[in-house]
Amino acid sequence: MPDFSITIEGAPATFSPDPQTLPANSIVSWNNTTADDHQLALSDGRVTGLIIAEQSSDEYVIASSITYQCTVSGHEDEGGAIDVVAVQDMPPC
């Protein structure tokens, strides 16, 4: 089960949250709630499998901040970002 799930919604598709903020080495998936298929090219060189309409993607470990864009024809303006942030220690009570 992923640590974080990014929702793909609407037409044209948007991603929520965008950007997704998370600690390094988190497991992420994309949950496609649209009627269209999507495939994402990540700026770290990876490409997701086809994310079928109303389905979730495989899980991906995110080690550093990335952007991503849909590669499906006609969806070139659909994209988002994942910002990796340092884990903060909680102050003592």
C-alpha positions as CSV (number, residue, x, y, z in Angstrom):
1,M,0.0,0.0,0.0
2,P,1.5,3.4,-0.9
3,D,2.4,6.0,1.6
4,F,0.8,8.7,-0.6
5,S,-1.8,8.7,-3.4
6,I,-2.1,11.5,-5.9
7,T,-5.6,11.8,-7.4
8,I,-6.1,12.4,-11.1
9,E,-9.4,14.2,-11.6
10,G,-11.4,16.3,-14.1
11,A,-11.1,17.1,-17.8
12,P,-8.6,18.3,-18.6
13,A,-7.0,16.3,-15.8
14,T,-5.5,17.9,-12.8
15,F,-3.6,16.3,-9.9
16,S,-4.4,16.6,-6.2
17,P,-2.5,17.5,-4.2
18,D,-0.2,19.4,-6.5
19,P,2.5,19.6,-5.4
20,Q,2.5,16.5,-3.2
21,T,4.9,17.1,-0.3
22,L,6.5,14.0,1.2
23,P,9.7,12.7,2.8
24,A,12.4,11.0,0.7
25,N,11.9,7.4,-0.2
26,S,8.1,7.5,0.2
27,I,6.0,5.2,-1.9
28,V,3.5,7.0,-4.2
29,S,0.8,5.9,-6.6
30,W,-1.6,7.9,-8.8
31,N,-5.4,7.2,-8.5
32,N,-7.1,7.9,-11.8
33,T,-10.7,8.9,-11.2
34,T,-11.2,10.1,-14.8
35,A,-12.8,8.4,-17.8
36,D,-9.5,8.7,-19.7
37,D,-6.3,6.6,-19.5
38,H,-3.1,8.4,-18.5
39,Q,0.7,7.6,-18.6
40,L,3.2,9.8,-16.8
41,A,6.8,10.7,-17.6
42,L,8.7,11.5,-14.5
43,S,11.5,14.0,-14.6
44,D,13.9,11.3,-13.1
45,G,13.6,9.3,-16.3
46,R,11.0,6.8,-15.3
47,V,7.6,6.4,-17.1
48,T,4.6,4.9,-15.4
49,G,2.6,2.1,-17.0
50,L,-0.7,3.1,-18.6
51,I,-3.0,4.2,-15.7
52,I,-6.3,2.9,-16.9
53,A,-9.5,5.0,-16.3
54,E,-10.9,4.5,-12.8
55,Q,-7.8,2.5,-11.7
56,S,-4.6,3.2,-9.7
57,S,-1.0,3.1,-11.0
58,D,1.7,0.8,-9.8
59,E,3.7,2.1,-6.8
60,Y,6.9,4.2,-7.2
61,V,9.5,5.1,-4.6
62,I,10.3,8.8,-4.8
63,A,13.8,9.7,-3.5
64,S,14.0,13.3,-4.7
65,S,11.8,16.1,-5.9
66,I,10.3,15.5,-9.4
67,T,7.8,16.8,-11.9
68,Y,5.7,14.6,-14.1
69,Q,3.7,15.1,-17.4
70,C,1.1,13.0,-19.0
71,T,2.4,11.4,-22.3
72,V,-1.0,10.5,-23.8
73,S,-1.7,12.4,-27.0
74,G,-3.8,15.5,-26.3
75,H,-2.9,15.5,-22.6
76,E,0.4,17.3,-22.8
77,D,-0.7,20.1,-20.6
78,E,-1.5,17.7,-17.7
79,G,1.2,17.5,-15.1
80,G,2.2,18.0,-11.6
81,A,5.1,17.9,-9.0
82,I,6.3,16.0,-6.0
83,D,8.4,18.0,-3.5
84,V,10.6,15.9,-1.2
85,V,11.2,17.6,2.1
86,A,13.3,16.8,5.1
87,V,11.6,15.1,8.0
88,Q,11.4,17.4,10.9
89,D,11.9,16.3,14.5
90,M,9.0,17.1,16.7
91,P,9.9,19.3,19.7
92,P,9.5,17.6,23.1
93,C,6.3,18.3,25.0
